[in-house]
Amino acid sequence: MTESVMELFGLMVDGEAVDSYELTNKNGMQLKVVTYGATITSLKMPLKNGEIVDVVLGFDTLEAYIKSFDLESAPYLGATVGRFAGRIKDGAFSLKGKKIHLNRNNNNHSLHGGNTGFSQKIWKAENVNEGRNPSITLSYFSSNNEENYPGDLSITVTYTLSEENELIIAYKATTTQDTIVNLTHHNYFNLDGHESDISEQELIVNSEKMLETTNENIPTGGFINTANSSFDFSKPKKCPSKIDTTFVLERENEFAASLFNKKNNLKMAVYTNQPGVHIYVGGNCFNTIKGKENVDYHSLSGICFETQNFPDAPNHEHFPSSVLKKEETYNHKTIYKFQSF
């Protein structure tokens, strides 16, 4: 049996309602999404031994999500990120011969959409479908010049739970004028449960190259071969204690990365049609905001697999283009497939 549940999650300062939706597939896999930031707050996986584990970090209240953006390093727990995921150098790029200056929110650069990106907007729930593969579609309208990005951008994100215990995320976007788009999802995964750490979990990344970056994590335009380096995850290795790196994916819709937890024999594999996966370990809330169930999240609480285009792509002609033209549709699909052994 599959089911969906909707309830009020909280009210914004201006009184606008934020709702929470719950989807469950026939296997008991359960997803909770809130309309603030189109954010995933919980993803519960049934294990073969009958236990259930919540594999993503999150907060119990809307207030905590809002306050988290004031932390010294906002964690973006479970949020949808846009209009452009990752950093844009000096918050500027050129489009059709015109220089565009974005709001800068990360040193001198623009990060994850600027001062108030899609992660802090209230999305609208469009469709909630029950049945074999329950899903929810949320939409957001980003007006021309929001955070100084050109064009009215209409976006949808659809979360689906398949019968094969896949979390499928599909984004679509159209624009009224040429613009740049790079959306991603910012779940912090922990296959041992959100109250644990990821230090003993095994990481594989299906990549032979990563982006070279400056000390401010801005791409130089160069690539670094990962073979026989500390960034070589072609074979299972324990999650690094620090990583904030974009790996190059050579082929669309193929295996990108995986995470495996020996403690409970739970595996997650990532598939995407995007050219890169940005891997980041963290989740630290600096003992300022409590996570779900009163948990203190720290620098090893979770690992992100941000499937996306390359950061700063608009400023590097040889990077995959992030330009969305007026007559085109942006399509991004990522699958997180779970298996319990």
MIBAVO-73871 format. One record per atom (N, C-alpha, C): x, y, z. Coordinates in steps of 0.05 Angstrom, whole numbers, padded with zeros to 5 digits, always signed. Example, Ala and Ser with C-alpha at 12.3 -4.5 7.8 and 13.67 -1.06 7.14 Angstrom:
<nodes>
+00264-00114+00156
+00246-00090+00156
+00264-00066+00156
+00257-00045+00142
+00273-00021+00143
+00258+00001+00157
</nodes>
This chain:
<nodes>
+00017-00024+00000
+00000+00000+00000
+00017+00025+00000
+00010+00045-00015
+00024+00071-00015
+00004+00092-00004
+00016+00113+00007
-00001+00134+00018
+00013+00161+00018
-00002+00182+00020
+00009+00209+00022
-00006+00223+00045
+00008+00240+00060
-00003+00254+00082
+00007+00283+00080
-00011+00302+00085
-00004+00330+00084
-00011+00343+00111
+00007+00360+00122
+00001+00374+00146
+00015+00401+00147
+00006+00419+00164
+00019+00445+00166
+00045+00441+00181
+00067+00452+00170
+00093+00450+00182
+00099+00475+00199
+00089+00498+00191
+00093+00522+00206
+00086+00546+00190
+00089+00570+00202
+00082+00595+00189
+00107+00613+00187
+00110+00626+00164
+00131+00645+00161
+00125+00671+00176
+00144+00689+00178
+00140+00714+00193
+00116+00729+00182
+00112+00728+00155
+00090+00743+00143
+00064+00727+00143
+00064+00705+00157
+00039+00689+00160
+00034+00669+00138
+00052+00667+00118
+00049+00648+00097
+00054+00620+00107
+00036+00601+00099
+00038+00574+00109
+00059+00558+00095
+00073+00541+00111
+00092+00521+00100
+00081+00494+00107
+00076+00478+00086
+00064+00451+00090
+00085+00429+00089
+00078+00407+00101
+00095+00383+00100
+00079+00360+00087
+00092+00346+00069
+00080+00323+00055
+00096+00298+00061
+00081+00276+00064
+00093+00250+00069
+00085+00230+00048
+00104+00216+00036
+00099+00195+00017
+00111+00169+00028
+00096+00147+00022
+00106+00121+00030
+00102+00101+00007
+00122+00085+00001
+00119+00065-00020
+00111+00038-00008
+00107+00019-00025
+00096-00007-00015
+00115-00022+00003
+00141-00014+00002
+00161-00028+00019
+00164-00015+00047
+00151+00008+00050
+00154+00023+00075
+00175+00045+00075
+00187+00050+00051
+00205+00073+00048
+00188+00098+00050
+00197+00117+00067
+00181+00141+00073
+00196+00166+00069
+00184+00185+00054
+00196+00211+00048
+00179+00233+00060
+00192+00253+00072
+00178+00277+00081
+00191+00301+00068
+00173+00318+00057
+00182+00342+00042
+00166+00366+00053
+00180+00389+00056
+00166+00413+00064
+00168+00433+00041
+00148+00451+00039
+00147+00470+00017
+00168+00493+00020
+00179+00496+00044
+00201+00516+00048
+00226+00504+00035
+00235+00516+00013
+00260+00506+00000
+00256+00480-00014
+00231+00470-00018
+00226+00444-00029
+00244+00424-00016
+00245+00425+00011
+00265+00412+00027
+00256+00384+00036
+00274+00364+00033
+00270+00338+00044
+00279+00338+00074
+00260+00332+00092
+00266+00333+00120
+00272+00306+00132
+00262+00285+00118
+00266+00258+00128
+00264+00238+00105
+00281+00217+00106
+00279+00195+00087
+00285+00169+00102
+00264+00155+00108
+00266+00131+00125
+00267+00105+00107
+00287+00089+00113
+00291+00064+00098
+00287+00040+00116
+00270+00021+00107
+00267-00004+00121
+00290-00023+00115
+00302-00035+00135
+00324-00053+00131
+00314-00082+00131
+00331-00100+00122
+00323-00129+00121
+00317-00140+00148
+00330-00129+00169
+00326-00140+00196
+00301-00128+00209
+00286-00112+00194
+00261-00100+00205
+00265-00073+00217
+00289-00064+00221
+00294-00037+00232
+00288-00016+00210
+00284+00009+00219
+00280+00031+00201
+00301+00052+00208
+00314+00063+00187
+00335+00083+00192
+00329+00108+00176
+00331+00131+00189
+00328+00157+00175
+00355+00166+00165
+00358+00166+00138
+00384+00169+00126
+00392+00197+00118
+00376+00217+00125
+00383+00245+00119
+00381+00262+00144
+00398+00283+00144
+00397+00303+00166
+00374+00322+00161
+00364+00334+00183
+00342+00353+00181
+00336+00365+00208
+00316+00383+00208
+00306+00396+00232
+00277+00389+00237
+00269+00392+00262
+00241+00386+00269
+00222+00410+00265
+00233+00434+00263
+00216+00458+00261
+00224+00476+00238
+00204+00491+00228
+00209+00511+00207
+00229+00532+00218
+00225+00540+00243
+00243+00560+00255
+00272+00552+00253
+00278+00526+00257
+00306+00517+00256
+00317+00519+00227
+00300+00512+00207
+00309+00514+00180
+00316+00544+00173
+00298+00562+00181
+00303+00590+00175
+00328+00600+00189
+00331+00593+00215
+00355+00602+00230
+00381+00591+00219
+00380+00567+00207
+00404+00554+00197
+00418+00570+00176
+00403+00588+00162
+00416+00604+00142
+00431+00628+00154
+00429+00632+00180
+00445+00652+00193
+00470+00641+00206
+00474+00615+00205
+00498+00603+00216
+00523+00613+00200
+00546+00610+00212
+00571+00620+00199
+00576+00606+00173
+00566+00581+00170
+00566+00567+00145
+00540+00553+00142
+00521+00565+00127
+00494+00553+00125
+00496+00525+00113
+00482+00505+00126
+00485+00477+00117
+00467+00470+00094
+00445+00486+00089
+00426+00479+00067
+00416+00450+00070
+00409+00442+00094
+00400+00415+00099
+00376+00407+00082
+00380+00388+00064
+00359+00376+00048
+00345+00394+00028
+00357+00418+00023
+00344+00438+00007
+00348+00434-00023
+00330+00446-00039
+00334+00450-00067
+00350+00475-00072
+00371+00474-00087
+00390+00496-00090
+00388+00508-00118
+00386+00535-00120
+00385+00549-00145
+00384+00579-00141
+00386+00595-00160
+00384+00589-00189
+00410+00576-00199
+00432+00581-00185
+00457+00568-00194
+00471+00555-00170
+00473+00529-00170
+00487+00514-00149
+00517+00518-00152
+00530+00520-00129
+00559+00524-00129
+00566+00553-00131
+00592+00559-00133
+00602+00586-00134
+00604+00598-00162
+00599+00624-00164
+00605+00639-00188
+00625+00660-00180
+00648+00659-00193
+00671+00677-00185
+00663+00706-00187
+00669+00721-00165
+00664+00750-00163
+00634+00756-00168
+00617+00736-00167
+00588+00741-00170
+00582+00753-00197
+00597+00747-00218
+00593+00759-00244
+00598+00740-00267
+00584+00744-00289
+00588+00729-00313
+00577+00745-00337
+00584+00737-00361
+00574+00751-00385
+00555+00733-00399
+00533+00745-00410
+00513+00730-00425
+00505+00747-00448
+00509+00737-00473
+00502+00751-00497
+00515+00779-00498
+00540+00780-00489
+00555+00804-00490
+00550+00824-00468
+00532+00817-00449
+00525+00835-00427
+00536+00824-00401
+00549+00841-00385
+00560+00833-00359
+00538+00834-00338
+00534+00812-00324
+00513+00810-00303
+00527+00807-00276
+00518+00824-00257
+00530+00824-00230
+00509+00813-00211
+00515+00790-00199
+00497+00777-00180
+00503+00787-00152
+00484+00781-00133
+00489+00787-00105
+00511+00768-00095
+00529+00779-00080
+00552+00763-00069
+00546+00755-00040
+00549+00730-00034
+00542+00720-00007
+00563+00701+00004
+00586+00698-00011
+00606+00679-00002
+00633+00692-00008
+00645+00705+00012
+00668+00722+00008
+00661+00742-00014
+00675+00742-00036
+00669+00760-00058
+00653+00747-00080
+00643+00723-00074
+00630+00707-00095
+00600+00702-00090
+00587+00692-00110
+00559+00684-00106
+00558+00653-00103
+00543+00644-00082
+00541+00616-00076
+00512+00607-00074
+00505+00585-00087
+00479+00572-00084
+00455+00591-00089
+00459+00610-00108
+00436+00627-00115
+00436+00654-00103
+00455+00660-00085
+00456+00687-00074
+00446+00690-00046
+00438+00714-00039
+00430+00720-00011
+00405+00704-00003
+00385+00702-00021
+00361+00687-00015
+00354+00670-00039
+00367+00647-00040
+00363+00629-00063
+00338+00612-00060
+00335+00593-00078
+00311+00577-00078
+00307+00561-00052
+00329+00556-00038
+00329+00541-00013
+00313+00555+00009
+00308+00581+00005
+00294+00597+00026
+00267+00608+00016
+00258+00597-00007
+00232+00606-00018
+00211+00585-00012
+00186+00595-00011
+00164+00576-00007
+00154+00567-00035
+00156+00541-00039
+00147+00528-00064
+00118+00520-00062
+00105+00516-00084
+00077+00508-00085
+00075+00478-00092
+00060+00464-00076
+00055+00435-00083
+00034+00434-00105
+00042+00422-00128
+00025+00421-00151
+00010+00395-00153
+00024+00373-00149
+00012+00347-00152
+00023+00328-00131
+00005+00313-00119
+00013+00292-00101
-00001+00266-00111
+00015+00247-00120
+00005+00223-00132
+00010+00199-00114
-00010+00184-00109
-00007+00158-00095
-00005+00136-00115
-00003+00112-00106
-00002+00089-00125
+00025+00075-00123
+00032+00062-00145
+00056+00044-00145
+00081+00060-00140
+00083+00084-00151
+00107+00100-00148
+00098+00128-00139
+00093+00131-00113
+00082+00157-00103
+00101+00180-00108
+00090+00203-00114
+00107+00226-00121
+00094+00252-00112
+00110+00273-00111
+00100+00300-00107
+00116+00319-00125
+00101+00338-00137
+00114+00358-00153
+00110+00385-00140
+00132+00400-00137
+00131+00427-00126
+00141+00447-00147
+00130+00471-00146
+00138+00491-00166
+00145+00517-00153
+00162+00532-00168
+00170+00559-00159
+00173+00577-00183
+00164+00602-00181
+00167+00621-00202
+00188+00642-00193
+00210+00643-00207
+00232+00662-00200
+00230+00685-00220
+00223+00708-00211
+00218+00731-00229
+00244+00742-00240
+00242+00756-00262
+00265+00769-00275
+00279+00787-00255
+00306+00784-00255
+00323+00800-00237
+00323+00792-00208
+00310+00769-00201
+00313+00759-00174
+00342+00751-00170
+00354+00762-00149
+00383+00759-00144
+00400+00768-00168
+00387+00785-00186
+00399+00796-00210
+00402+00776-00233
+00390+00753-00231
+00390+00734-00254
+00369+00743-00274
+00376+00742-00300
+00357+00750-00321
+00335+00730-00326
+00311+00739-00334
+00290+00721-00343
+00272+00712-00321
+00245+00710-00327
+00227+00697-00310
+00231+00667-00313
+00237+00653-00291
+00243+00625-00292
+00221+00609-00277
+00209+00590-00291
+00189+00573-00280
+00201+00545-00275
+00201+00536-00250
+00214+00512-00242
+00195+00492-00230
+00199+00466-00235
+00186+00445-00220
+00207+00425-00211
+00202+00413-00188
+00218+00391-00179
+00199+00369-00170
+00203+00345-00180
+00186+00322-00173
+00202+00301-00158
+00192+00294-00135
+00204+00272-00119
+00186+00248-00122
+00199+00225-00129
+00185+00200-00133
+00198+00178-00116
+00182+00162-00103
+00192+00137-00090
+00184+00114-00108
+00204+00100-00119
+00197+00077-00136
+00194+00052-00120
+00182+00031-00133
+00180+00005-00120
+00207-00007-00114
+00227+00002-00128
+00255-00009-00124
+00270+00007-00103
+00256+00022-00086
+00268+00038-00065
+00288+00058-00076
+00279+00072-00097
+00294+00094-00109
+00281+00120-00101
+00297+00140-00093
+00288+00167-00092
+00296+00180-00118
+00276+00187-00134
+00281+00199-00161
+00274+00229-00159
+00293+00245-00166
+00289+00274-00166
+00291+00284-00195
+00270+00297-00205
+00270+00308-00232
+00263+00337-00232
+00281+00353-00244
+00276+00382-00246
+00270+00389-00275
+00252+00409-00278
+00247+00422-00304
+00246+00452-00300
+00255+00466-00320
+00253+00495-00318
+00251+00507-00346
+00236+00529-00349
+00235+00545-00373
+00238+00574-00366
+00246+00590-00386
+00253+00618-00381
+00241+00636-00402
+00236+00661-00395
+00225+00680-00415
+00248+00694-00430
+00273+00691-00421
+00296+00701-00436
+00320+00685-00428
+00340+00686-00445
+00364+00670-00440
+00375+00676-00412
+00382+00655-00397
+00392+00658-00370
+00411+00634-00364
+00420+00632-00339
+00436+00609-00331
+00421+00594-00309
+00422+00567-00310
+00409+00550-00291
+00427+00527-00283
+00428+00521-00257
+00443+00498-00247
+00430+00491-00220
+00412+00472-00221
+00397+00464-00197
+00410+00439-00185
+00408+00436-00158
+00417+00411-00146
+00402+00407-00120
+00406+00383-00108
+00394+00377-00083
+00416+00374-00062
+00410+00383-00037
+00431+00386-00017
+00425+00368+00008
+00416+00343+00003
+00413+00324+00025
+00440+00317+00036
+00442+00315+00063
+00464+00303+00076
+00457+00275+00083
+00469+00255+00070
+00462+00227+00075
+00480+00215+00097
+00468+00198+00113
+00482+00182+00132
+00467+00155+00134
+00479+00134+00123
+00465+00108+00122
+00464+00095+00149
+00477+00105+00169
+00476+00095+00196
+00456+00109+00213
+00442+00129+00201
+00423+00145+00216
+00433+00173+00220
+00415+00192+00221
+00422+00220+00222
+00436+00228+00248
+00435+00211+00268
+00448+00218+00294
+00476+00207+00296
+00486+00194+00274
+00512+00181+00275
+00533+00198+00260
+00555+00186+00251
+00574+00200+00234
+00581+00181+00211
+00594+00192+00190
+00598+00177+00165
+00627+00167+00162
+00643+00169+00183
+00671+00164+00181
+00678+00135+00173
+00661+00116+00179
+00666+00088+00173
+00652+00078+00148
+00636+00095+00136
+00621+00088+00112
+00638+00090+00087
+00634+00072+00068
+00652+00069+00045
+00641+00084+00021
+00658+00100+00008
+00651+00117-00014
+00664+00106-00040
+00649+00106-00061
+00659+00101-00088
+00650+00124-00106
+00668+00135-00122
+00661+00156-00142
+00670+00147-00169
+00652+00146-00188
+00658+00136-00215
+00669+00159-00232
+00693+00168-00225
+00705+00191-00239
+00735+00188-00239
+00747+00198-00261
+00776+00198-00264
+00788+00226-00262
+00770+00246-00261
+00780+00274-00260
+00763+00290-00241
+00775+00311-00230
+00761+00330-00213
+00769+00358-00222
+00753+00378-00214
+00759+00405-00221
+00782+00415-00203
+00801+00429-00216
+00822+00443-00201
+00809+00469-00191
+00815+00476-00166
+00803+00500-00154
+00824+00517-00140
+00817+00542-00135
+00834+00560-00119
+00829+00554-00089
+00843+00569-00072
+00839+00565-00043
+00812+00575-00033
+00797+00589-00051
+00770+00597-00045
+00749+00579-00058
+00759+00556-00068
+00743+00535-00081
+00729+00545-00107
+00743+00563-00121
+00734+00572-00147
+00749+00556-00169
+00735+00544-00188
+00748+00529-00210
+00768+00547-00225
+00791+00536-00231
+00811+00550-00247
+00806+00546-00277
+00790+00526-00283
+00786+00518-00311
+00801+00493-00318
+00819+00485-00299
+00835+00461-00304
+00822+00436-00291
+00833+00413-00299
+00824+00387-00288
+00848+00372-00276
+00842+00357-00256
+00863+00341-00243
+00856+00311-00244
+00874+00295-00254
+00869+00266-00254
+00870+00256-00225
+00850+00239-00219
+00848+00229-00191
+00863+00203-00186
+00872+00190-00207
+00884+00163-00204
+00907+00164-00184
+00907+00145-00166
+00928+00142-00146
+00932+00166-00127
+00912+00183-00126
+00913+00206-00107
+00893+00201-00084
+00893+00219-00065
+00874+00217-00043
+00846+00220-00052
+00842+00230-00076
+00815+00234-00087
+00807+00211-00106
+00822+00190-00106
+00816+00167-00122
+00797+00148-00106
+00771+00149-00114
+00751+00133-00101
+00740+00112-00120
+00757+00102-00138
+00749+00082-00158
+00744+00055-00144
+00757+00052-00121
+00751+00029-00103
+00742+00039-00076
+00727+00023-00061
+00715+00032-00036
+00736+00043-00017
+00732+00067-00007
+00748+00079+00014
+00731+00093+00034
+00740+00094+00058
+00725+00107+00079
+00721+00137+00072
+00698+00147+00080
+00692+00175+00074
+00714+00193+00086
+00723+00213+00070
+00743+00231+00081
+00731+00249+00102
+00747+00259+00120
+00737+00277+00141
+00731+00305+00130
+00745+00311+00108
+00741+00337+00094
+00741+00333+00064
+00721+00342+00051
+00720+00342+00022
+00699+00362+00013
+00706+00377-00008
+00688+00397-00020
+00696+00400-00049
+00690+00378-00064
+00703+00374-00090
+00683+00366-00112
+00686+00377-00136
+00670+00370-00159
+00684+00349-00175
+00671+00326-00178
+00682+00304-00195
+00668+00305-00222
+00684+00299-00243
+00674+00299-00271
+00662+00272-00277
+00637+00273-00288
+00624+00248-00296
+00624+00248-00327
+00634+00226-00338
+00638+00225-00367
+00613+00218-00383
+00595+00202-00371
+00572+00193-00387
+00546+00199-00372
+00525+00207-00387
+00499+00212-00376
+00485+00187-00366
+00469+00190-00345
+00451+00169-00336
+00465+00143-00328
+00490+00146-00320
+00504+00122-00311
+00511+00126-00281
+00521+00105-00270
+00529+00105-00242
+00549+00127-00236
+00544+00144-00216
+00561+00166-00209
+00577+00161-00184
+00563+00151-00163
+00577+00147-00137
+00560+00128-00120
+00572+00118-00099
+00557+00102-00080
+00568+00105-00052
+00551+00098-00033
+00558+00099-00005
+00548+00072+00007
+00565+00060+00025
+00557+00034+00037
+00564+00035+00066
+00545+00025+00082
+00548+00024+00111
+00549-00005+00120
+00573-00015+00128
+00576-00043+00136
+00560-00050+00161
+00555-00030+00178
+00541-00035+00204
+00514-00047+00200
+00499-00036+00180
+00472-00046+00175
+00468-00057+00147
+00490-00059+00132
+00489-00070+00104
+00469-00054+00086
+00470-00028+00089
+00454-00011+00072
+00472+00003+00052
+00463+00003+00026
+00478+00016+00005
+00460+00036-00009
+00473+00058-00018
+00460+00078-00035
+00477+00083-00059
+00465+00081-00083
+00479+00087-00108
+00466+00111-00121
+00483+00128-00133
+00474+00153-00145
+00477+00152-00176
+00456+00159-00190
+00456+00160-00219
+00446+00188-00228
+00457+00199-00249
+00449+00226-00257
+00455+00231-00287
+00441+00250-00298
+00447+00259-00325
+00463+00285-00325
+00474+00292-00302
+00490+00317-00300
+00519+00311-00304
+00535+00332-00312
+00563+00327-00318
+00582+00325-00294
+00571+00331-00270
+00588+00330-00246
+00573+00322-00222
+00588+00313-00202
+00576+00308-00175
+00595+00322-00155
+00584+00341-00140
+00600+00355-00120
+00596+00341-00094
+00618+00331-00082
+00616+00316-00058
+00626+00332-00035
+00610+00333-00014
+00616+00351+00009
+00609+00336+00035
+00628+00336+00054
+00623+00324+00080
+00618+00346+00100
+00597+00344+00116
+00592+00365+00136
+00565+00362+00149
+00552+00385+00153
+00526+00386+00167
+00528+00400+00193
+00551+00411+00199
+00556+00424+00225
+00537+00446+00231
+00524+00445+00254
+00506+00466+00263
+00518+00481+00287
+00543+00476+00293
+00559+00492+00312
+00547+00494+00340
+00533+00472+00348
+00520+00471+00374
+00501+00495+00379
+00491+00506+00357
+00474+00529+00358
+00445+00521+00354
+00440+00503+00334
+00414+00494+00328
+00414+00463+00330
+00394+00452+00343
+00392+00423+00346
+00379+00411+00321
+00390+00388+00313
+00378+00373+00291
+00353+00358+00301
+00343+00342+00283
+00319+00325+00290
+00325+00309+00315
+00305+00305+00331
+00306+00289+00356
+00329+00299+00374
+00333+00325+00374
+00352+00338+00392
+00381+00330+00388
+00388+00323+00363
+00415+00314+00357
+00432+00338+00350
+00457+00337+00359
+00477+00358+00352
+00492+00349+00326
+00487+00363+00305
+00501+00357+00280
+00529+00369+00280
+00548+00354+00269
+00576+00363+00270
+00589+00360+00242
+00615+00363+00240
+00628+00364+00214
+00629+00337+00199
+00622+00316+00213
+00622+00289+00200
+00594+00276+00201
+00573+00293+00203
+00546+00282+00206
+00535+00271+00181
+00543+00281+00158
+00532+00272+00133
+00549+00278+00109
+00541+00266+00086
+00556+00270+00061
+00536+00277+00039
+00542+00298+00024
+00525+00308+00002
+00536+00297-00024
+00517+00290-00042
+00523+00283-00069
+00507+00302-00087
+00519+00326-00092
+00505+00347-00106
+00510+00343-00136
+00491+00330-00149
+00493+00325-00178
+00486+00351-00192
+00503+00360-00210
+00500+00387-00221
+00519+00392-00244
+00517+00416-00256
+00537+00426-00274
+00560+00436-00258
+00582+00443-00271
+00606+00452-00256
+00602+00479-00244
+00611+00484-00220
+00611+00511-00209
+00626+00530-00228
+00617+00555-00228
+00629+00576-00245
+00629+00570-00274
+00611+00552-00283
+00610+00544-00311
+00606+00568-00330
+00590+00589-00323
+00587+00611-00342
+00613+00626-00349
+00633+00623-00332
+00658+00637-00337
+00680+00619-00350
+00673+00595-00359
+00692+00577-00372
+00679+00565-00397
+00687+00574-00420
+00675+00566-00445
+00677+00536-00450
+00698+00523-00440
+00701+00495-00445
+00686+00477-00425
+00674+00489-00405
+00656+00474-00386
+00629+00470-00400
+00614+00449-00392
+00587+00446-00403
+00571+00471-00399
+00556+00479-00419
+00541+00504-00418
+00519+00503-00397
+00516+00524-00381
+00494+00526-00362
+00473+00546-00372
+00475+00554-00397
+00456+00573-00408
+00430+00559-00416
+00408+00569-00406
+00382+00560-00415
+00369+00581-00433
+00364+00573-00458
+00354+00592-00477
+00323+00593-00475
+00312+00615-00485
+00284+00621-00482
+00266+00598-00492
+00274+00585-00514
+00257+00565-00526
+00263+00536-00516
+00282+00534-00497
+00290+00507-00488
+00278+00500-00460
+00281+00475-00453
+00273+00466-00426
+00296+00453-00412
+00301+00462-00387
+00322+00450-00370
+00311+00424-00359
+00326+00402-00363
+00319+00376-00352
+00342+00364-00336
+00337+00357-00312
+00358+00346-00294
+00344+00323-00279
+00357+00300-00280
+00346+00276-00266
+00368+00263-00250
+00362+00257-00225
+00381+00243-00208
+00366+00221-00192
+00379+00198-00190
+00367+00176-00175
+00385+00168-00152
+00373+00165-00128
+00387+00154-00105
+00374+00127-00100
+00388+00106-00106
+00377+00078-00104
+00388+00065-00079
+00370+00054-00062
+00377+00042-00037
+00373+00012-00038
+00392-00002-00026
+00390-00032-00024
+00399-00040+00004
+00383-00058+00015
+00389-00069+00042
+00397-00098+00038
+00420-00106+00048
+00430-00133+00044
+00428-00150+00069
</nodes>
